Amino acid sequence: MRRQAVSASPPERMLDVALAALAPFERMPAMGSPRLGQPCEIPGLRARRVTGFPMQWLHFEAKDLLDVVRLLGDRQDIVGILAADE
């Protein structure tokens, strides 16, 4: 009798995909969009969407460092959350 592979639960799959979305930043940290930082008046803030899920990574790019700030869902008040952090 063959055993079927157990697929990851939705939260596990979401975490795997979100973490995998960080890998391209190692090669090209400037690939995120700076659009979200503008209304929040946070210079250098960049956002990168997570493929297949309604969320995005927020980060800052530096010469030799990638500073990942948060992973936020698209339905959240992202501008309000970032304004409260200042």
C-alpha positions as CSV (number, residue, x, y, z in Angstrom):
1,M,0.0,0.0,0.0
2,R,1.4,3.4,-1.0
3,R,1.2,6.4,1.3
4,Q,0.1,9.7,-0.2
5,A,2.2,12.7,0.6
6,V,0.6,15.0,3.1
7,S,0.4,18.5,1.7
8,A,1.2,21.5,3.9
9,S,-1.6,23.2,5.7
10,P,-2.5,26.7,4.3
11,P,-0.7,28.6,7.1
12,E,2.4,26.4,6.5
13,R,2.3,27.0,2.8
14,M,1.8,30.8,3.3
15,L,4.9,30.9,5.5
16,D,6.9,28.9,3.1
17,V,5.9,31.2,0.2
18,A,6.5,34.3,2.2
19,L,10.0,33.3,3.3
20,A,10.8,32.2,-0.3
21,A,9.8,35.7,-1.5
22,L,12.7,37.1,0.5
23,A,15.3,35.1,-1.5
24,P,15.4,37.5,-4.6
25,F,16.1,40.4,-2.3
26,E,19.5,38.9,-1.6
27,R,20.4,39.3,-5.2
28,M,18.5,42.6,-6.0
29,P,17.5,44.5,-2.9
30,A,16.2,47.5,-4.9
31,M,13.5,45.4,-6.6
32,G,10.8,46.4,-4.2
33,S,8.5,49.3,-5.0
34,P,9.0,52.6,-3.2
35,R,5.4,53.7,-3.8
36,L,4.2,52.8,-0.3
37,G,6.9,54.9,1.4
38,Q,5.7,58.1,-0.3
39,P,2.3,58.5,1.4
40,C,3.7,57.4,4.7
41,E,6.6,59.9,4.3
42,I,9.1,57.2,5.1
43,P,12.1,57.7,2.8
44,G,13.6,54.5,1.5
45,L,10.7,52.2,2.4
46,R,10.1,49.6,-0.2
47,A,7.4,46.9,-0.6
48,R,7.4,43.6,-2.3
49,R,4.2,41.5,-2.8
50,V,4.1,37.8,-1.9
51,T,3.0,35.8,-4.9
52,G,-0.3,34.0,-4.4
53,F,-1.2,35.6,-1.1
54,P,-2.6,39.1,-0.2
55,M,0.4,40.3,1.7
56,Q,3.7,42.1,1.2
57,W,7.1,42.5,2.8
58,L,8.2,46.0,3.8
59,H,11.9,46.7,3.8
60,F,14.7,49.2,3.6
61,E,17.6,48.8,1.2
62,A,21.1,49.8,2.2
63,K,24.5,49.4,0.5
64,D,25.4,46.1,2.2
65,L,22.2,45.4,4.2
66,L,18.6,44.5,3.7
67,D,16.5,45.6,6.7
68,V,13.2,43.7,6.5
69,V,10.6,45.6,8.6
70,R,7.4,43.7,8.4
71,L,5.1,41.3,6.6
72,L,1.6,42.9,6.4
73,G,-1.6,41.8,4.8
74,D,-3.2,43.9,2.0
75,R,-6.4,44.2,4.0
76,Q,-4.7,45.9,6.9
77,D,-4.5,49.7,7.1
78,I,-0.8,49.7,6.1
79,V,-0.5,53.4,6.0
80,G,-2.1,53.8,9.4
81,I,0.1,51.1,10.9
82,L,3.3,52.7,9.6
83,A,2.2,56.1,10.7
84,A,1.6,54.8,14.2
85,D,5.1,53.3,14.2
86,E,6.8,56.7,13.7
